[in-house]
Amino acid sequence: MAEKDKRTYVKVHDGLPDHPKVIEAGGEAGWLYICGLAYASRQLTDGVISRRLVPRLTDGSKPEASASALVRVGLWHEGEHDCPNCPQVGADNYVIHDYLEHQRSSAEVADLRAKRSAAGQRGGKKSGESRRAASAGEANAEASASAKPKQAGSKTEPETETETEVKEKNSRTPAESSDAPPRHDVERVCKHLATVIENGGDKRPRITAKWRTDMRRLIDIDHVTPDQAIAAINWAHASDFWNAHILTPAKLREKYPTLRRQATTEQRKQRPAGPQTAPRDIPDEELPDVLSFG
């Protein structure tokens, strides 16, 4: 099997640098967390890391202190722990919390490699050019299908409309008409939500007319700015609970007040007494995304 076919990949959420646990643990510990994910994926350990290997995983000045910080904030566990979702592995090891919830298991990787090997032996593995051509054909087919006018009485959207949504549709503004040009702010937030969902391991959702309508109402009717909406998406998908619920603009709009209250409460609990500063040194353009939501 070619070396490139043996590679494994890890899934890392794009909001990880701003996750409260990573901020609390510190930059060196955050890098150790990433290195630990890569090691566990490469060596097929299902999230188990030997204590003696920790100094080799990172070039940080205090690897053991970084490991202790990861345990303190709950990103790693001691080998003997009380988390019901993670395996017990003995005192000489660490365990990455919820590793198998987000990454491929060793059995899944072995199965994938076997399928790739069988496909290669049959000559069924497509070249890069063939894959690109197939992807282009699928994209063109989807674009053609989406460009077709709806037939009377047909439904192309999988989501049903609530009574409130029907009332809003009846009172829609000219900006919500089906032939209106796409709005940059609406497209920006919709694309961000789709990307976050895809980065979380799910299939990238299609941005439909309903997506755009719900996102436009969040901005225009609920007076939520695009930066606040993006910050809410990032916060929700960094949460073990909310990342499975905020999967459409309609759900984001419905739960936005709850998300904001919880984020504000969480931020207050973590905020130390005295003058406040940003949690890390970040560019000015990132500040709204980090601070404006909570």
Disulfide bonds with the S-S distance in Angstrom:
none
